[in-house]
């Protein structure tokens, strides 16, 4: 991922995005974003970035 973006309010501990998590996936450059409550989340270290 090129730059650090806004950190999502929702944390990795609260919900782990991945196969079978119930959220739609969207290919974004070299990673996958997850559509979550109208936001796109991408895992970044120990948190999610909002896109």
SULMO-V147860 format. One record per helix or strand of 3 or more residues. SS is the DSSP state (alpha for helix, beta for strand). FROM is the first residue (numbers start at 1). TO is the last residue. Records with the same first field share a line. If there is no record, write none. Layout:
BEGIN
SS->FROM-TO, FROM-TO
END
This chain:
BEGIN
beta->25-28, 31-36, 39-44, 47-50
END
